[in-house]
Amino acid sequence: MDVVKVNLLMIIVNDEFQEEMLELLGENDYMATMVASTGEFLQYGNTTFILGVDDEETDKLVQLIDKKTSKNRNQYEDSIGVKDIHNRKNIATIFIMKSEQFIKT
């Protein structure tokens, strides 16, 4: 059995950006499970993407997400006139968990 180092990523995005995140993941050949969620964590309607990513690919994916969300954040903030860094809107929150085993049956 081959041992593959895989990270489990949970990417939580505001609902208004879920389609763009799904498109970004698909364009870059990442498959994810999408779960609608709400709660006190971000206090809005959210979508959580859960996916396994090779350890070597994790940084690449995080950079792709950062690039995409930075562009969206700047467009959004310009449209509502946000200039204060304390009022910035978070678009994505990413949890990266190291996996001891990855078994596909």
C-alpha positions in Angstrom: 0.0 0.0 0.0 1.4 3.4 -1.0 1.6 6.0 1.7 0.5 9.4 0.5 0.8 12.5 2.7 -2.5 14.3 2.5 -3.9 17.3 4.3 -7.6 17.7 5.1 -8.7 21.3 4.2 -11.9 22.9 5.3 -12.5 26.1 3.4 -15.3 28.2 4.8 -16.6 31.0 2.5 -19.5 33.4 2.6 -22.4 32.1 0.5 -22.1 34.9 -2.0 -18.7 33.6 -3.0 -19.5 29.8 -3.1 -19.9 29.6 -6.8 -16.6 31.3 -7.4 -14.8 29.0 -5.0 -16.4 26.0 -6.6 -15.3 27.2 -10.0 -11.7 27.9 -8.8 -11.5 24.4 -7.3 -12.9 22.8 -10.5 -10.6 24.7 -12.8 -7.6 23.5 -10.9 -8.8 19.8 -10.7 -9.6 19.8 -7.0 -12.7 17.8 -6.0 -14.4 18.9 -2.8 -17.5 18.1 -0.7 -19.6 21.2 -0.3 -21.7 21.7 2.8 -24.0 24.6 3.6 -23.5 25.9 7.1 -24.6 28.7 9.4 -23.7 29.5 13.0 -21.8 31.8 15.2 -18.4 31.2 13.7 -18.8 33.8 10.9 -22.4 34.7 11.8 -23.7 34.5 8.2 -24.7 31.9 5.7 -21.6 30.0 4.8 -20.5 27.2 2.6 -17.8 24.8 3.8 -15.7 22.9 1.2 -14.0 19.8 2.6 -11.2 18.2 0.5 -8.1 16.2 0.7 -5.0 17.7 -0.9 -1.5 16.2 -1.3 0.9 17.8 1.2 3.0 19.2 -1.7 -0.1 20.8 -3.3 -1.5 22.5 -0.2 0.5 25.8 -0.5 -0.3 26.1 -4.2 -4.1 25.8 -3.4 -3.9 28.3 -0.5 -2.1 30.8 -2.8 -4.8 30.3 -5.5 -7.5 31.0 -3.0 -5.6 34.0 -1.5 -5.2 35.5 -5.0 -8.9 35.0 -5.9 -10.2 36.3 -2.6 -7.9 39.3 -2.5 -9.3 40.3 -5.9 -12.9 39.8 -4.8 -12.3 41.6 -1.5 -10.8 44.6 -3.2 -13.7 44.8 -5.7 -16.3 44.4 -2.8 -14.6 47.0 -0.6 -14.3 49.5 -3.4 -18.0 49.1 -4.2 -19.0 50.0 -0.6 -16.2 52.5 0.1 -14.3 50.5 2.8 -10.9 52.1 3.4 -10.4 51.1 7.1 -8.5 47.8 7.5 -10.6 47.1 10.6 -13.7 46.9 8.5 -12.3 44.4 6.0 -14.5 41.6 4.9 -13.1 38.1 5.2 -14.1 35.9 2.2 -12.5 32.6 3.1 -11.3 30.9 6.3 -9.0 27.9 5.7 -8.3 25.1 8.2 -5.4 22.8 7.3 -5.2 19.5 9.2 -2.3 17.1 8.7 -3.6 13.6 8.1 -1.8 10.6 9.5 -3.5 8.2 7.1 -5.4 8.5 3.9 -7.2 5.4 2.9 -9.4 5.1 -0.2 -11.4 1.9 -0.5 
